[in-house]
Amino acid sequence: MCALPNDLKDFYMTTDGISIQWSIEFDGGTLPIGNMEINSISSVTPINQSIVVSDDKPTLLDIDDLSDEEDLRGNVKPHFDEKNKCFELDSCLGFAKVCLVYKDIASVGVTDSSPEIWLLDRSLRWAYLASSFQNYFRMLIVHLGLPLWQYRFTQVGLSPETKQWFNLYAPSRVDECVEEHENNTSEENTNTKQEEHLNQLDTNRVFKGKSDTMKTQTKQGKKKQASNARTNTSTRFQGTSGAKTHR
């Protein structure tokens, strides 16, 4: 009950999916590198359609966070419940899933909301990729289908091997990735400094009144003890003197 967006509908009216693979000659053989793939319409299946409540089998709902968690860019992450529907567009050679995600599914009628493109990795973590299929398709072409290029937009980042292929065939993408990483790092450092500034606790100032009160009470206690000691000593000497006189 989800209507395809116009850009994805136009794509499937043109071709029933794509699979473009390219390779290089390396060490006397052929080494596959790039893989640009979009599933056929029959393979665009929901990844959370098999949710069945069972007492002995875990489901995706068991690991789902019911709160609307946001990523670093403020995008609300998808859920595995009935309010979200996720369809697989690319299996990423088994290392992840590029998904067409519909949010806020209505209980009745056909959902025609604009779906987003998200990456679901093997640890079942979501990473935002694009706001529409058209934007994702452009990203796919720009990144030449290099191995796991989608991880550039995750907290994990690109693997060292993938970075080498990027340096050879798409160095501009690496430069942009470095700039984004530096910007994110500077923002995190700024936020950390602000939190440290806000969370600074000067115990000397906070407990100043209590400390002064304790010091005053201690001085008064010491003075009282000294006064009692002098009184006791004087009384003892007076008693001794009286005993001698009586004798």
C-alpha positions in Angstrom: 0.0 0.0 0.0 2.9 2.4 -0.8 2.8 4.4 -4.0 6.1 4.7 -5.8 7.5 8.2 -6.1 7.5 9.7 -9.6 11.3 9.6 -10.0 11.5 5.8 -9.1 8.4 5.1 -11.2 10.0 6.8 -14.3 13.2 4.8 -13.7 11.3 1.4 -13.7 9.3 2.5 -16.8 12.6 3.0 -18.5 14.4 -0.1 -17.3 13.6 -2.9 -14.9 16.6 -2.3 -12.6 20.3 -2.0 -13.5 23.5 -4.0 -12.8 26.7 -2.3 -14.1 30.0 -3.8 -13.1 33.4 -2.7 -14.1 36.9 -4.1 -13.5 40.5 -3.4 -14.2 43.5 -5.5 -15.4 45.7 -6.2 -12.4 48.6 -8.6 -12.1 47.9 -10.4 -15.3 44.2 -10.9 -14.4 40.9 -9.1 -14.1 40.0 -7.5 -10.8 36.3 -6.5 -10.3 36.0 -3.0 -8.7 32.8 -1.1 -9.4 29.3 -2.3 -8.9 26.3 -0.1 -9.6 23.1 -1.9 -9.0 19.4 -1.2 -8.5 17.1 -4.2 -7.9 14.4 -5.1 -10.4 10.8 -4.2 -9.5 10.1 -7.8 -8.4 13.1 -7.7 -6.0 12.1 -4.5 -4.3 10.7 -6.4 -1.3 10.1 -5.1 2.2 12.7 -6.1 4.8 10.3 -6.0 7.7 7.4 -7.9 6.3 8.1 -11.1 8.2 7.5 -9.5 11.6 5.6 -12.1 13.6 5.1 -12.1 17.3 6.5 -15.2 18.7 7.6 -16.4 22.2 10.7 -18.2 21.1 12.0 -16.3 18.1 13.4 -12.7 18.2 12.1 -10.2 15.7 13.3 -6.8 14.5 11.0 -5.2 16.9 13.0 -6.6 19.8 16.0 -4.4 18.9 14.0 -1.4 17.7 14.3 1.9 19.6 10.8 3.2 20.0 12.0 6.8 20.5 12.6 9.0 17.5 16.3 9.0 17.5 18.1 11.4 15.2 21.4 11.2 13.5 24.1 13.9 13.5 22.3 15.8 10.7 18.9 15.8 12.5 17.3 13.0 10.3 14.9 10.8 12.3 16.0 7.2 11.9 13.5 4.6 10.6 11.7 2.0 12.8 10.8 -1.6 12.2 7.3 -1.2 13.3 4.1 -0.9 11.3 4.4 2.9 11.0 7.5 2.5 8.7 8.0 0.4 5.6 11.4 -0.3 4.2 12.1 -1.8 0.7 15.4 -3.1 -0.5 16.9 -1.3 -3.5 20.4 -2.8 -3.4 21.9 -5.6 -1.3 25.4 -4.1 -1.5 26.9 -7.6 -2.2 25.6 -8.7 1.2 27.5 -6.1 3.2 24.5 -3.8 3.7 21.1 -2.8 2.3 20.1 0.4 0.5 16.5 0.9 1.4 13.5 2.9 0.2 12.0 4.0 3.5 8.4 5.2 4.0 7.7 6.9 7.3 4.4 7.6 9.2 2.4 5.0 7.3 -1.3 5.6 7.5 -3.4 2.7 8.8 -5.9 3.1 6.0 -5.4 3.9 2.3 -2.4 4.2 0.1 0.7 6.0 1.4 2.0 8.6 -1.1 4.5 10.3 1.1 7.9 11.0 -0.3 10.2 8.1 0.8 13.8 8.6 1.8 16.9 6.5 1.0 18.7 5.0 4.0 21.5 2.5 4.4 21.0 -0.4 6.8 24.3 -2.0 7.7 25.0 -5.5 9.1 24.7 -4.4 12.7 21.2 -3.0 11.9 22.2 0.6 12.2 20.6 3.2 9.9 22.5 5.9 8.0 20.8 8.6 5.9 21.8 8.7 2.3 19.4 10.9 0.2 16.0 12.6 0.3 14.9 11.0 -2.9 15.7 8.2 -5.4 16.9 10.7 -8.0 19.5 12.1 -5.6 20.7 8.7 -4.6 21.0 7.7 -8.3 23.2 10.7 -8.9 25.3 9.7 -5.9 25.6 6.2 -7.2 27.0 7.5 -10.5 29.3 10.1 -9.0 30.9 7.5 -6.7 31.3 5.1 -9.7 29.9 2.2 -7.7 33.2 1.8 -5.8 33.1 -0.9 -3.1 30.8 0.1 -0.2 30.9 3.8 -1.1 27.8 4.3 0.9 29.8 3.9 4.1 31.2 7.3 3.4 28.0 8.7 4.9 28.1 6.6 8.0 29.9 7.0 11.3 32.0 3.9 10.4 33.5 5.6 7.3 35.3 4.2 4.4 37.7 1.2 4.8 41.4 1.7 4.0 41.0 -0.4 0.8 38.1 1.6 -0.4 40.0 4.8 0.3 42.8 3.6 -2.0 40.3 3.0 -4.9 38.8 6.5 -4.2 42.3 8.0 -4.4 42.8 6.4 -7.8 39.4 6.9 -9.5 37.5 9.6 -7.5 40.0 11.7 -5.5 37.6 14.7 -5.4 35.2 12.6 -3.3 37.9 11.8 -0.8 38.7 15.5 -0.4 35.1 16.2 0.2 34.9 13.4 2.7 38.0 14.8 4.6 36.4 18.2 4.7 33.2 16.8 6.0 35.0 14.8 8.6 37.0 17.9 9.7 33.8 20.0 9.9 32.0 17.3 11.9 35.1 16.9 14.2 35.3 20.7 14.7 31.5 20.8 15.5 31.9 17.9 17.9 34.9 19.6 19.6 32.9 22.8 19.8 30.0 21.0 21.4 32.3 19.2 23.8 33.9 22.5 24.9 30.5 24.1 25.3 29.3 21.1 27.4 32.5 21.3 29.5 32.0 25.0 30.0 28.4 24.4 31.0 29.2 21.5 33.2 32.1 23.1 35.1 31.5 22.8 38.8 33.6 25.0 41.1 33.3 23.2 44.4 35.1 26.1 46.2 32.3 28.4 45.2 29.4 26.0 45.6 30.4 24.9 49.1 31.9 28.2 50.2 29.1 29.0 52.6 29.2 25.5 54.1 33.0 25.6 54.3 32.9 29.0 56.1 30.2 27.8 58.5 32.2 24.6 59.3 35.3 26.7 59.9 33.4 29.0 62.2 31.9 26.1 64.1 35.3 24.5 64.4 36.8 27.6 65.8 34.0 28.1 68.2 34.3 24.5 69.2 38.0 24.8 69.8 37.5 28.0 71.8 34.8 26.3 73.9 37.0 23.2 74.5 39.9 25.5 75.6 37.6 27.5 77.9 36.3 24.3 79.5 39.9 23.0 79.9 40.9 26.2 81.7 37.8 26.0 83.9 38.5 22.4 84.8 42.1 23.2 85.6 41.2 26.2 87.8 38.6 24.1 89.7 41.1 21.3 90.3 43.7 23.7 91.7 41.1 25.4 93.9 40.1 22.0 95.3 43.7 21.1 96.1 44.3 24.4 97.8 41.2 24.0 100.0 42.3 20.5 101.0 45.7 21.8 102.2 44.0 24.6 104.2 41.6 22.2 105.9 44.5 20.0 107.0 
